[in-house]
Each structure stands twice: as C-alpha cells, then as structure tokens.
Amino acid sequence: MEENLNRRRYRIAFALLSILVVVVFVRFASVMLTGVPTEAGQLRPSFVRERGAIYDRTGRILALQTELDTVTAWTPHIRDPQTTAARLADILSLNEAELLERFLGSNGFLIIKRTVSPTESERLRRLISEGQLPGIRLEPDTGRSYPERHLASHLIGYVGVDNVGLGGIEYSYNQHLLTPLVDANNNASGNHIYLTIDLAIQSEFERIAKRGQEENQADAVIMLAADARTGEYLAYASLPNYDPNIFDRYSAEDRRNRPISMVYEPGSVFKVFSVASFIELGGLDEADRFQTSGGYRSPDGSFTLRDVGNFGLLDAEGIIKYSSNVAAAYASEQVPNDAFYHMIRRFGFGAATGIGLNGEERGLLREPVRWSARSKQTISIGQEIGVTANQIVAAATALANDGVLLKPHVVSRIVSPDGRTLQEFGREPVREVISPRTARTMLDYMRASTEGAGTARRIRIDGVEIAAKTGTAEVYDASIGSYSPEAFIASTLAILPADDPAVILYAVIVHPRGESIYGSRIAVPMVREASEFLIPYLGIPTNRDQIARHSGRIAVSSPRLPLLEDTVPDYSGLPKRTLLPLLQRDDLVVDIRGSGWVVRQSPPPGTAAEPGMVLRLDLE
C-alpha cells in the first residue's frame, strides 16, 4: 500500500516538473522570438532577423526590410467591441462586420493586422494614448517594402506574414536572404541579392507593354530583353502585374509568372529553330527550292497546309522572310522524325532552362513515337509544341553565340551584409546546338525578313541591322476540340545588331482583340520601340555614329579601348560603346553602371591586374 502511494507521489512530482520545464521553455522561446516587455507595455525584440535587400544590377533598391507595427487585441479589455471595430475598420481599411465578429468570438489574444503603414500606426497610437481603444496595442514587427511597387513584381516576388518568401526571387533565394550574420547586439542580417535587370530598362519595357496591352485589348503581354552574350535578363516584364506590398489583394492569375509558366504554341517564330535544325541535319541548303503556290499536301494525302499569300518558288531564306508554312512543311520531309526531335531538344525545348525561379514549366514536346502523320510538319511551323517565353529567349542565345546555347539567369551576385561577394553568376554555356555557320546563316535569314516584303519589315531602324522573326499562333480550345476562331497569340523575336548580337528581345501579346491579331502588325512596333530605347541606352553602335565627317575634311572616330594587361588602364572619359569589348573577356568581371562616359572606376588606374578581378566603371 505504502509502496503504491510512493509511486503515485513520484508520478505526480515528475508530471509537475515536466510541466514546469515546458512552461520555462515556452517562455524563453517567446522572449527570444518576440521580445521582452518594456516599461510602456510594448514588446522590444531581443533578436532581430533582418531579411537581405534585393537590388537591380545598378544598385537601386527593389526590396528591403522595414520596421513596422502590428495591431493586436486583448479582447477581455475591449469595453465596446462595436465602436472599437468601427474605428479600426476605418483606419486599417478592414471589414467592420467581420472584425466585430472576431471580437465577439474570442476571449483572448488576436492579431488584427500585420505590418501596418506608418500613417496607420500614428492614427492608432493617438487614439490609444487618448484611451479610445482599450485592449488594442501596437507591437513592433518587421515587414517587407517594395518601393517600386508593380515594377518587376513577378521577378522579385513577395513574402508572407512570417517573413518567408512566397514567390519569385523572394522564394527561390529565401535561404540566402535569411542566412544570418549575427552582430554584437544579437541582430542577424541576411545576404543581399543583386539582379541582372536594369530598372531603367524594366520601367521602359513595362510602359511599352502596358500601352500594347491597352491598344490591343489583350489579356496579357510579355516583354523580355536579354544580354545576348551572357544570357542575363535586362528586362522581365509581364502584364497584368501586382503590387507585392499588398499581394493578397490580387488574384493568383495576376501574380502568375507568365514568362516561365505560361505554355503556348509559338507559331511562326519557331521556324527559326526548325529551319536551323533542318540545315544542321543536312536536310536543307541554299540550293533547295520549294513551290508554294499550290499549298502543301502530305504524302499520304491526309492533310494540307497553305500560306496567307502566294509566294511562288521559295528557297530556305524565303521560309523565314515570308514565314511560309508550305515551304517549311516541304523542308521537314527531308529529315527523319527522331533527328528533328533531338535537335529541338538540343535547343532546350521540352525541358526546364534552370533559370532559378519557382514555377518554371518544361513545355510540351511529345516523343516521335507519339507523333501523328502531320506532327513533324506542324511542329516545324510552331504547332503541336508548347513553349514558354523564357525558352524562346534561351534558345535564341544559340543563334546569337555562334551556335552555343546559354543558360538564362536573373541573379547577378549574392553579397554578404558586410559587403563581401559570396557568389557571382555570369555567362554559362550549356552546349553547342548548331555550327557557327548555321547560326550566322539563320541571322542572315532573319535579317532578310526585315527587308522588302519581309514579315518583320516594320522593325527596321536606320543605322542598325536587326534580325527578326514574327509569329501569329492559333490557340487550341479544348472545349470545342479544335483551334479557337477568336483566340490568338502574336509575337516577335529580334536579335540586334544582327552582325554582332548584343541584345535579344521577345514580345508576346496574348489574345489580342484590337484591329489586328498579327505579330507583324502589333508585336513588331513594340519591339521596334524597345530597340530604339536600348540602342542609345546600351551604347550599341550604329552605322550613322561610328565616324562623323564635315566639309573641313576632319574625321572624328571613336576613341580606342586601352589594353588591360599587367595593370589596369585609365578608362576615364570613354563612352559606353567603346567599353563593350570588355564584356567579352573571360578573365575578369566587368560591371558597367549608368550611361554616358566613365567618371569613376575601381580599381584605380595603375593597379596590378589579376585573373578574376572585378572592374567597375561608373558612367554619367
């Protein structure tokens, strides 16, 4: 009997001790995570974990950590729930009825709204100090601010109430942004992310895209610009967009990252990759001719294809210049199914590019064993294949780099809170897809499409040769089991300058409902306007400004780029276009910021040159 009583006492004592340990642990964790009470009753954070900032390539802030207040309530102290709900709803833009219901249904602690604006905090603080909001408190909290609001929102992403990334860079690089560096005051700061986009280019592209969406009454517009030499995105515009400061007020469709997640049939833009494949496989050469006047009829007679016009006898260049479905279908007969499929795969279609953003789709590309009698012909003209806009831009890097496919990327470097560069991202070749000769031939064909009666003739800009291809794709409607008579996707791909590619541009207009549906009429003007902005901004040389002459027989030529060998030369006063060859060097990292002429450089002239060094040039 006594032994059982002792055991019982022992179990009770052990249970009480366990409960005490749990209470102490929870209290300690609460203090560490939320803070300790101050004399004013507020919480003072004892451990601040600051999320790293996000910048554009020139150092302009796109996302940063802020110290804001969170509004809380202790409902037992609320004397007049209805009046309190009305005052809070008015200040915080909340639903009064829902707030009142929350008050009446709780007998404890409530979080009313997290990270409110400074204006909201000030109004509440005044009412609290006047005793008009008993039971309501302002708790110091950390928040995320996006000063550029809608700009590049799909790329940057957003964070949730727990300071964890939920989309874009915020999600994909969440661990980097939160990796702590703890200082002497027990505060932790995350690493900073520098993107490849330029805020000035991004802003201009979003302006052009917005006008294009409005004028064409389109559901969505995508406009991308990438550095042809490195695969870095300079602009990443997608409309409709959203404000990540208030992301929860937007639909999932608004927040959708279309450049990597929207899969669609590309239409005739795809012909540059199919024709390049035919040439590389030896099934097409400059001597081949195709009679297009009567249309195309498959060998088994099961289907036919026609062009929008009568182009007569066409060679390989004519397929691209006039965007001939008929000639492309005839050319496809010269190569085996398997070989064509594997060439498309080598361009990157049917696989993720590895851009490093969440939600990237692989696209749709069936294996040849699942092709029908018409699959090869229709794939060659951009049907029966699903792509993303990002895949098109990535595949175009092979045309711009003598056949070498580059990996696209949107992050330039990761920098620690104390300024150390932890990781840098640059040109990353994936594989050689086509020969340099085939790549240059395709650029010549695309340039021909901007001349005479070519489909991209409206893109021409005086002094700059542009290689371009237009597309107008039908959209398959599963509800009717065929292509929609109303839904189309218009697009244009451009590479400039054609003889020395510096930039790849791609515009996509989703379901236009304006005066035209054709990429040659509605997407080309957008790409042309974007090109006119980029040429002077990036210092792309033109035929009209290489040498200036006047009747006095004085020739003024561009200044020469000093050699960088054992020591760093003086670059002061040089224009951007003179500096561009530096970007092609693999033995150093070149960071050119701004536009105009060099006013500052780091390291200074005379510094010993070392492999892998970072050369920064500031222009004004």
C-alpha positions as CSV (number, residue, x, y, z in Angstrom):
1,M,0.0,0.0,0.0
2,E,2.7,2.4,1.1
3,E,4.8,1.4,-2.0
4,N,1.9,2.2,-4.3
5,L,1.4,5.6,-2.6
6,N,5.1,6.5,-3.1
7,R,4.9,5.6,-6.8
8,R,1.8,7.8,-7.2
9,R,3.6,10.7,-5.5
10,Y,6.6,10.2,-7.7
11,R,4.5,10.3,-10.9
12,I,2.7,13.4,-9.8
13,A,6.0,15.1,-8.9
14,F,7.5,14.1,-12.3
15,A,4.5,15.4,-14.2
16,L,4.6,18.8,-12.3
17,L,8.3,19.1,-13.1
18,S,7.7,18.3,-16.8
19,I,5.0,21.0,-17.0
20,L,7.4,23.5,-15.3
21,V,10.1,22.7,-17.8
22,V,7.7,23.2,-20.7
23,V,6.5,26.5,-19.4
24,V,10.0,27.8,-18.9
25,F,11.0,26.7,-22.4
26,V,7.9,28.3,-24.0
27,R,8.5,31.5,-22.1
28,F,12.2,31.6,-23.1
29,A,11.3,30.9,-26.7
30,S,8.6,33.6,-26.7
31,V,11.1,36.1,-25.4
32,M,13.7,35.1,-27.9
33,L,11.3,35.3,-30.8
34,T,9.0,38.2,-29.9
35,G,11.0,40.2,-27.3
36,V,10.8,41.3,-23.8
37,P,8.2,43.8,-22.3
38,T,9.2,47.4,-22.0
39,E,8.0,49.8,-19.4
40,A,5.4,51.1,-21.8
41,G,4.0,47.6,-22.2
42,Q,5.3,47.2,-25.8
43,L,7.5,44.4,-26.9
44,R,11.1,45.1,-27.6
45,P,12.6,42.5,-30.0
46,S,15.5,40.7,-28.3
47,F,16.6,39.0,-31.6
48,V,16.0,40.8,-34.9
49,R,16.5,38.7,-38.1
50,E,16.7,41.2,-41.0
51,R,15.9,39.9,-44.4
52,G,18.5,40.9,-47.0
53,A,17.7,43.5,-49.6
54,I,17.2,43.0,-53.3
55,Y,18.8,45.4,-55.8
56,D,18.8,45.8,-59.6
57,R,22.1,45.5,-61.5
58,T,23.0,49.2,-60.8
59,G,22.3,49.0,-57.1
60,R,18.8,50.5,-57.0
61,I,16.7,49.0,-54.2
62,L,13.8,46.7,-55.2
63,A,13.0,45.2,-51.8
64,L,14.1,46.0,-48.3
65,Q,13.3,45.2,-44.7
66,T,11.2,47.7,-42.7
67,E,10.3,48.1,-39.1
68,L,6.5,48.4,-38.9
69,D,3.8,47.9,-36.3
70,T,1.4,45.0,-36.0
71,V,-2.0,45.7,-34.5
72,T,-3.1,43.3,-31.8
73,A,-6.0,43.0,-29.4
74,W,-6.6,41.5,-25.9
75,T,-10.4,41.1,-26.2
76,P,-11.1,40.8,-22.4
77,H,-10.1,44.5,-22.2
78,I,-12.2,45.7,-25.1
79,R,-15.1,47.6,-23.4
80,D,-17.1,48.5,-26.6
81,P,-16.5,45.9,-29.4
82,Q,-18.7,47.7,-31.9
83,T,-17.1,51.1,-31.5
84,T,-13.6,49.6,-31.5
85,A,-14.4,47.6,-34.7
86,A,-15.7,50.7,-36.4
87,R,-12.6,52.8,-35.5
88,L,-10.2,50.1,-36.5
89,A,-12.0,49.3,-39.8
90,D,-11.9,52.9,-40.8
91,I,-8.2,53.3,-40.1
92,L,-7.0,49.9,-41.4
93,S,-9.4,49.5,-44.3
94,L,-10.9,46.4,-42.8
95,N,-14.4,45.0,-42.9
96,E,-16.2,46.3,-39.8
97,A,-18.7,43.4,-39.5
98,E,-16.0,40.7,-39.9
99,L,-13.9,42.5,-37.3
100,L,-16.7,42.7,-34.8
101,E,-17.5,39.0,-35.3
102,R,-13.9,38.2,-34.5
103,F,-14.0,40.3,-31.3
104,L,-17.3,38.6,-30.1
105,G,-16.0,35.1,-30.9
106,S,-12.7,35.5,-29.0
107,N,-11.9,35.7,-25.3
108,G,-8.1,36.2,-25.7
109,F,-5.4,37.4,-28.0
110,L,-6.0,38.4,-31.6
111,I,-3.8,39.7,-34.4
112,I,-5.8,42.4,-36.2
113,K,-3.4,43.4,-39.0
114,R,0.3,42.9,-39.5
115,T,2.9,45.5,-40.6
116,V,0.6,48.5,-41.0
117,S,1.8,51.7,-42.6
118,P,3.4,54.5,-40.6
119,T,0.3,56.7,-41.2
120,E,-2.0,54.0,-39.8
121,S,0.3,53.5,-36.8
122,E,0.3,57.2,-36.0
123,R,-3.5,57.4,-36.1
124,L,-3.9,54.4,-33.9
125,R,-1.2,55.5,-31.5
126,R,-3.0,58.8,-30.9
127,L,-6.3,57.0,-30.2
128,I,-4.6,54.5,-27.9
129,S,-3.0,57.4,-25.9
130,E,-6.3,59.1,-25.6
131,G,-7.9,56.0,-24.2
132,Q,-10.3,55.5,-27.1
133,L,-9.0,52.0,-28.0
134,P,-8.7,49.9,-24.8
135,G,-7.4,46.4,-25.4
136,I,-5.7,47.4,-28.7
137,R,-1.9,47.5,-28.9
138,L,0.8,48.3,-31.4
139,E,3.6,45.7,-31.4
140,P,6.9,46.4,-33.2
141,D,7.3,44.0,-36.1
142,T,9.4,43.6,-39.3
143,G,7.9,43.9,-42.7
144,R,9.0,43.9,-46.4
145,S,8.8,47.0,-48.5
146,Y,8.9,47.2,-52.3
147,P,9.5,50.9,-53.2
148,E,9.0,50.3,-57.0
149,R,5.6,48.7,-56.3
150,H,4.4,46.9,-59.5
151,L,7.7,47.1,-61.3
152,A,9.3,43.7,-61.9
153,S,6.9,42.2,-59.4
154,H,6.8,38.7,-61.0
155,L,10.5,38.5,-60.9
156,I,11.0,39.9,-57.4
157,G,8.1,38.0,-55.7
158,Y,6.8,38.7,-52.2
159,V,6.9,37.4,-48.7
160,G,4.3,36.2,-46.3
161,V,3.5,37.4,-42.8
162,D,6.2,35.1,-41.3
163,N,8.9,36.9,-43.4
164,V,9.3,33.8,-45.7
165,G,9.4,34.2,-49.5
166,L,6.3,33.0,-51.3
167,G,7.2,33.9,-55.0
168,G,9.9,35.0,-57.4
169,I,13.4,35.7,-56.1
170,E,12.0,36.1,-52.5
171,Y,11.0,32.4,-52.7
172,S,13.8,30.9,-54.8
173,Y,16.6,32.7,-52.8
174,N,14.8,32.7,-49.4
175,Q,17.7,30.9,-47.6
176,H,20.3,33.3,-49.0
177,L,18.2,36.3,-48.0
178,L,17.7,35.0,-44.5
179,T,21.2,33.5,-43.9
180,P,22.2,35.2,-40.7
181,L,25.2,37.2,-39.9
182,V,24.8,38.0,-36.2
183,D,26.3,41.2,-34.8
184,A,27.4,42.2,-31.3
185,N,23.8,43.3,-30.5
186,N,22.4,39.8,-31.3
187,N,20.8,41.1,-34.6
188,A,21.0,38.9,-37.7
189,S,21.2,40.2,-41.3
190,G,20.6,38.2,-44.4
191,N,22.6,38.4,-47.6
192,H,21.8,40.8,-50.4
193,I,20.7,39.8,-53.9
194,Y,21.7,41.8,-57.0
195,L,19.5,41.0,-60.0
196,T,20.6,41.3,-63.7
197,I,17.7,43.6,-64.7
198,D,18.2,47.3,-65.1
199,L,15.4,49.3,-63.5
200,A,15.5,51.9,-66.3
201,I,15.1,49.3,-69.0
202,Q,12.5,47.5,-66.9
203,S,10.4,50.6,-66.5
204,E,10.5,51.4,-70.2
205,F,9.5,47.9,-71.1
206,E,6.6,47.9,-68.7
207,R,5.4,51.2,-70.2
208,I,5.6,49.8,-73.7
209,A,3.9,46.6,-72.6
210,K,1.1,48.4,-70.8
211,R,0.3,50.6,-73.9
212,G,0.4,47.5,-76.1
213,Q,-2.0,45.6,-73.8
214,E,-4.4,48.6,-73.8
215,E,-4.3,49.3,-77.5
216,N,-4.7,45.7,-78.5
217,Q,-7.3,44.9,-75.7
218,A,-5.1,41.9,-74.8
219,D,-5.4,39.5,-71.9
220,A,-1.7,39.7,-71.2
221,V,1.6,40.9,-72.6
222,I,5.2,39.6,-72.1
223,M,8.3,41.7,-73.0
224,L,11.7,40.3,-72.4
225,A,15.2,41.6,-73.0
226,A,18.4,39.5,-72.5
227,D,22.1,40.2,-73.0
228,A,22.9,38.1,-76.0
229,R,26.5,37.5,-74.8
230,T,25.7,36.3,-71.3
231,G,22.1,35.2,-71.1
232,E,21.3,37.8,-68.4
233,Y,17.9,39.3,-68.4
234,L,17.9,43.1,-68.7
235,A,14.1,43.4,-68.5
236,Y,11.5,40.9,-67.4
237,A,8.1,42.5,-68.0
238,S,4.7,40.7,-67.7
239,L,1.3,42.2,-67.5
240,P,-1.0,42.1,-65.7
241,N,1.2,42.5,-62.7
242,Y,0.7,43.3,-59.0
243,D,1.9,45.3,-56.1
244,P,3.9,42.9,-53.8
245,N,3.3,45.3,-50.9
246,I,-0.3,44.2,-50.9
247,F,0.0,41.0,-52.8
248,D,-3.0,39.4,-51.1
249,R,-5.4,41.9,-52.8
250,Y,-4.5,40.4,-56.2
251,S,-5.7,37.2,-57.8
252,A,-3.4,34.2,-58.4
253,E,-3.7,35.0,-62.2
254,D,-2.3,38.5,-61.6
255,R,0.6,37.0,-59.6
256,R,1.3,34.3,-62.2
257,N,4.8,34.4,-63.5
258,R,3.9,34.1,-67.2
259,P,7.4,34.2,-68.8
260,I,8.3,30.9,-67.2
261,S,4.8,29.3,-66.5
262,M,2.6,30.1,-69.5
263,V,2.9,27.3,-72.0
264,Y,1.6,28.1,-75.6
265,E,2.1,27.2,-79.2
266,P,4.6,29.8,-80.5
267,G,3.6,29.8,-84.1
268,S,5.9,31.0,-86.9
269,V,8.6,32.4,-84.5
270,F,9.5,28.7,-84.1
271,K,10.5,28.4,-87.7
272,V,13.9,29.9,-86.9
273,F,14.7,26.9,-84.8
274,S,13.1,24.3,-87.1
275,V,14.9,25.7,-90.2
276,A,18.2,25.8,-88.3
277,S,17.6,22.2,-87.4
278,F,17.0,21.2,-91.0
279,I,20.2,23.0,-92.1
280,E,22.2,21.4,-89.3
281,L,20.9,17.9,-90.2
282,G,21.8,18.4,-93.8
283,G,18.2,18.2,-95.0
284,L,18.1,21.8,-96.2
285,D,20.6,24.0,-98.0
286,E,20.7,27.3,-100.0
287,A,20.2,25.5,-103.3
288,D,16.8,24.0,-102.3
289,R,13.7,25.4,-103.8
290,F,10.0,24.8,-102.9
291,Q,7.0,25.6,-105.0
292,T,4.4,27.1,-102.5
293,S,1.7,28.3,-104.9
294,G,-0.4,25.2,-104.7
295,G,0.0,24.7,-100.9
296,Y,1.3,21.7,-99.2
297,R,-0.3,18.2,-99.3
298,S,1.1,15.5,-97.1
299,P,2.5,12.3,-98.9
300,D,-0.5,10.3,-97.6
301,G,-2.9,13.0,-98.6
302,S,-4.3,13.2,-95.1
303,F,-3.9,17.0,-94.6
304,T,-2.9,20.2,-96.4
305,L,-1.3,23.5,-95.4
306,R,-1.5,26.9,-97.1
307,D,0.2,30.3,-96.7
308,V,-1.5,33.6,-96.2
309,G,-0.2,34.7,-99.6
310,N,1.1,33.3,-102.8
311,F,4.9,33.3,-102.5
312,G,5.7,31.1,-105.5
313,L,9.1,29.4,-105.6
314,L,11.0,29.9,-102.3
315,D,14.4,29.0,-101.1
316,A,15.5,28.4,-97.4
317,E,15.8,32.2,-96.8
318,G,12.3,32.6,-98.1
319,I,10.8,30.3,-95.5
320,I,11.9,32.8,-92.8
321,K,11.5,36.1,-94.8
322,Y,7.9,35.3,-95.9
323,S,7.1,32.9,-93.0
324,S,5.9,30.2,-95.4
325,N,4.1,27.3,-93.8
326,V,4.1,25.4,-97.1
327,A,7.9,25.6,-97.7
328,A,8.6,24.8,-94.0
329,A,6.4,21.6,-94.3
330,Y,8.2,20.6,-97.5
331,A,11.6,21.1,-95.9
332,S,10.6,19.0,-92.9
333,E,10.2,16.0,-95.2
334,Q,14.0,16.0,-95.8
335,V,14.9,15.0,-92.2
336,P,13.9,12.0,-90.0
337,N,11.5,12.4,-87.1
338,D,14.0,11.3,-84.5
339,A,16.7,13.6,-85.7
340,F,14.4,16.6,-85.8
341,Y,13.1,15.8,-82.3
342,H,16.6,15.6,-80.9
343,M,17.6,18.9,-82.5
344,I,14.6,20.6,-80.9
345,R,15.6,19.1,-77.6
346,R,19.1,20.4,-78.0
347,F,17.7,23.9,-78.4
348,G,16.2,23.4,-74.9
349,F,12.5,22.8,-75.7
350,G,10.7,20.3,-73.6
351,A,13.0,20.9,-70.6
352,A,13.3,23.5,-67.9
353,T,16.1,26.1,-68.5
354,G,17.1,26.2,-64.9
355,I,16.6,29.9,-64.6
356,G,16.3,29.5,-60.9
357,L,12.7,30.7,-60.4
358,N,9.9,28.7,-58.9
359,G,7.1,27.6,-61.1
360,E,9.1,27.1,-64.3
361,E,7.3,24.8,-66.8
362,R,9.1,22.4,-69.1
363,G,6.7,23.0,-72.0
364,L,5.2,20.3,-74.2
365,L,7.1,18.2,-76.7
366,R,6.0,14.6,-77.4
367,E,8.4,11.9,-78.3
368,P,8.4,10.8,-82.0
369,V,6.7,7.5,-81.2
370,R,3.6,9.6,-80.3
371,W,3.6,11.8,-83.4
372,S,0.9,11.6,-85.9
373,A,1.4,11.7,-89.7
374,R,1.3,15.5,-89.6
375,S,3.3,16.2,-86.4
376,K,6.7,16.9,-87.9
377,Q,5.2,19.3,-90.4
378,T,3.1,21.2,-87.9
379,I,5.9,21.3,-85.3
380,S,8.1,22.9,-87.9
381,I,5.6,25.8,-88.1
382,G,5.2,26.1,-84.4
383,Q,2.1,24.0,-83.7
384,E,1.9,20.7,-81.7
385,I,4.6,22.1,-79.4
386,G,4.2,24.1,-76.2
387,V,6.9,26.6,-75.1
388,T,7.4,29.3,-72.6
389,A,8.6,32.8,-73.5
390,N,11.8,32.1,-71.4
391,Q,12.5,29.0,-73.5
392,I,12.3,31.1,-76.7
393,V,14.8,33.7,-75.4
394,A,17.1,30.9,-74.2
395,A,17.0,29.1,-77.5
396,A,17.8,32.3,-79.3
397,T,21.1,32.6,-77.5
398,A,22.3,29.7,-79.7
399,L,21.6,31.9,-82.8
400,A,23.4,34.9,-81.2
401,N,26.5,33.0,-80.0
402,D,27.7,31.0,-83.0
403,G,25.6,28.0,-82.1
404,V,26.3,27.8,-78.3
405,L,23.2,27.7,-76.0
406,L,23.5,29.8,-72.9
407,K,21.7,29.3,-69.6
408,P,19.4,32.3,-68.8
409,H,19.7,33.9,-65.4
410,V,18.2,36.8,-63.4
411,V,20.7,37.0,-60.5
412,S,24.0,38.8,-60.9
413,R,25.6,38.2,-57.5
414,I,25.0,37.4,-53.8
415,V,26.6,39.8,-51.4
416,S,27.0,39.4,-47.6
417,P,25.8,42.1,-45.1
418,D,29.4,43.2,-44.7
419,G,29.9,43.7,-48.4
420,R,31.7,40.5,-49.4
421,T,30.7,38.9,-52.7
422,L,29.7,35.4,-51.9
423,Q,28.7,34.2,-55.3
424,E,28.7,35.7,-58.8
425,F,26.8,34.5,-61.8
426,G,27.9,35.1,-65.4
427,R,27.9,33.5,-68.8
428,E,27.1,29.8,-68.5
429,P,27.3,27.8,-71.8
430,V,25.1,24.8,-71.9
431,R,26.1,23.1,-75.1
432,E,26.8,23.7,-78.8
433,V,23.5,23.2,-80.6
434,I,24.4,24.2,-84.2
435,S,27.5,25.1,-86.0
436,P,28.7,28.7,-86.2
437,R,27.9,28.7,-89.9
438,T,24.3,27.6,-89.4
439,A,23.9,30.3,-86.6
440,R,25.2,33.0,-88.9
441,T,23.0,31.8,-91.8
442,M,19.9,32.0,-89.6
443,L,20.7,35.6,-88.5
444,D,21.1,36.5,-92.2
445,Y,17.7,34.9,-93.0
446,M,16.1,36.7,-90.0
447,R,17.7,40.0,-91.3
448,A,16.1,39.3,-94.7
449,S,12.7,39.3,-93.0
450,T,13.2,43.0,-92.2
451,E,13.8,43.9,-95.8
452,G,11.4,44.4,-98.8
453,A,8.2,42.5,-98.3
454,G,9.5,40.5,-95.3
455,T,7.1,40.0,-92.4
456,A,9.3,42.0,-90.0
457,R,9.9,45.0,-92.3
458,R,8.3,47.4,-89.8
459,I,11.0,46.8,-87.3
460,R,13.8,48.5,-89.4
461,I,15.8,51.2,-87.6
462,D,18.2,53.4,-89.6
463,G,21.8,52.5,-88.8
464,V,21.3,49.2,-87.1
465,E,20.8,45.8,-88.8
466,I,18.2,43.7,-86.9
467,A,17.5,40.0,-87.2
468,A,13.8,39.3,-86.5
469,K,11.0,36.8,-86.9
470,T,7.3,37.3,-86.4
471,G,4.6,34.9,-85.3
472,T,0.8,34.6,-85.1
473,A,-0.3,31.4,-83.4
474,E,-3.8,29.9,-83.0
475,V,-4.9,28.8,-79.6
476,Y,-6.3,25.3,-79.1
477,D,-9.7,25.3,-77.3
478,A,-10.3,22.0,-75.5
479,S,-14.0,22.8,-75.0
480,I,-14.6,22.6,-78.8
481,G,-11.8,20.2,-79.6
482,S,-10.2,22.5,-82.2
483,Y,-8.4,25.8,-82.6
484,S,-10.4,28.8,-81.3
485,P,-11.7,31.2,-84.0
486,E,-11.1,34.1,-81.6
487,A,-8.0,33.4,-79.5
488,F,-4.5,34.1,-80.9
489,I,-1.0,34.8,-79.7
490,A,1.0,37.4,-81.6
491,S,4.8,37.6,-81.1
492,T,8.1,38.9,-82.4
493,L,11.7,37.8,-81.7
494,A,14.5,40.1,-82.5
495,I,18.3,39.9,-82.2
496,L,20.4,43.1,-82.6
497,P,22.7,44.1,-84.1
498,A,22.4,41.2,-86.5
499,D,26.2,41.2,-87.3
500,D,27.3,41.4,-83.7
501,P,24.4,40.4,-81.4
502,A,24.2,42.3,-78.1
503,V,20.5,42.0,-77.2
504,I,17.7,39.5,-77.6
505,L,14.2,40.9,-77.5
506,Y,10.9,39.0,-77.4
507,A,7.4,40.3,-77.2
508,V,4.2,38.2,-76.8
509,I,0.6,39.6,-76.9
510,V,-1.9,37.1,-75.5
511,H,-5.4,37.1,-77.1
512,P,-5.4,40.5,-78.8
513,R,-8.9,41.8,-79.6
514,G,-8.0,45.1,-81.4
515,E,-7.7,45.9,-85.1
516,S,-5.2,43.2,-85.8
517,I,-4.1,39.8,-84.5
518,Y,-0.8,39.5,-86.4
519,G,2.6,39.7,-84.8
520,S,3.9,41.5,-87.8
521,R,1.5,44.4,-87.2
522,I,1.1,44.6,-83.4
523,A,4.1,42.9,-81.8
524,V,6.7,44.4,-84.2
525,P,6.0,48.0,-83.3
526,M,6.5,47.2,-79.6
527,V,9.9,45.5,-80.3
528,R,10.9,48.4,-82.5
529,E,10.1,51.0,-79.8
530,A,12.1,48.9,-77.2
531,S,15.0,48.7,-79.6
532,E,15.0,52.5,-80.2
533,F,15.3,52.9,-76.4
534,L,18.0,50.3,-75.9
535,I,20.4,51.3,-78.8
536,P,21.4,54.7,-77.2
537,Y,21.0,53.5,-73.6
538,L,23.3,50.5,-74.0
539,G,25.6,52.3,-76.4
540,I,25.0,49.9,-79.2
541,P,27.0,51.3,-82.2
542,T,25.1,52.4,-85.3
543,N,26.3,53.0,-88.9
544,R,25.4,56.6,-88.5
545,D,27.6,57.4,-85.5
546,Q,30.8,55.5,-86.0
547,I,32.5,58.4,-87.9
548,A,31.4,62.0,-88.1
549,R,32.6,64.0,-91.1
550,H,32.1,67.5,-92.3
551,S,33.3,69.6,-95.2
552,G,36.6,70.6,-93.5
553,R,37.8,67.0,-94.1
554,I,38.2,66.3,-90.4
555,A,37.3,62.7,-89.4
556,V,36.4,62.0,-85.8
557,S,36.5,58.3,-85.0
558,S,35.5,56.6,-81.8
559,P,38.2,56.5,-79.1
560,R,40.2,53.3,-78.7
561,L,39.9,50.9,-75.8
562,P,43.2,50.8,-73.9
563,L,44.7,47.4,-73.3
564,L,44.3,45.7,-70.0
565,E,47.3,43.5,-69.4
566,D,49.6,43.8,-66.4
567,T,48.0,46.9,-64.9
568,V,44.6,48.5,-65.0
569,P,44.5,51.4,-67.6
570,D,42.7,54.7,-67.2
571,Y,39.2,54.5,-68.7
572,S,38.0,58.0,-67.7
573,G,36.1,59.8,-70.4
574,L,35.4,56.8,-72.6
575,P,31.8,56.2,-73.9
576,K,29.9,53.0,-73.2
577,R,30.1,51.7,-76.7
578,T,34.0,51.8,-76.5
579,L,33.9,49.7,-73.3
580,L,31.6,46.9,-74.7
581,P,34.5,44.6,-75.8
582,L,35.5,44.3,-72.1
583,L,32.3,42.3,-71.5
584,Q,33.6,39.5,-73.8
585,R,36.6,38.9,-71.6
586,D,36.5,35.7,-69.5
587,D,39.4,36.5,-67.2
588,L,37.6,39.3,-65.3
589,V,34.2,40.5,-64.2
590,V,33.2,43.8,-65.8
591,D,30.5,45.9,-64.0
592,I,29.4,48.9,-66.2
593,R,26.9,51.1,-64.5
594,G,24.9,54.0,-65.9
595,S,25.3,55.6,-69.3
596,G,27.3,58.3,-70.9
597,W,31.1,58.5,-70.2
598,V,33.3,57.0,-67.5
599,V,33.6,59.3,-64.5
600,R,34.8,56.7,-61.8
601,Q,36.5,53.4,-61.9
602,S,37.5,50.7,-59.4
603,P,40.2,49.6,-59.1
604,P,42.0,52.8,-59.9
605,P,44.5,53.1,-62.9
606,G,47.8,51.5,-62.3
607,T,46.5,48.7,-60.1
608,A,48.0,45.3,-60.8
609,A,45.6,43.2,-62.9
610,E,44.7,39.8,-61.5
611,P,42.7,37.0,-63.0
612,G,39.0,37.1,-61.9
613,M,39.2,40.7,-60.7
614,V,36.1,42.9,-60.7
615,L,36.4,46.0,-62.8
616,R,33.6,48.6,-62.0
617,L,33.1,51.5,-64.3
618,D,30.6,54.3,-63.4
619,L,29.2,56.3,-66.3
620,E,27.4,59.7,-66.3
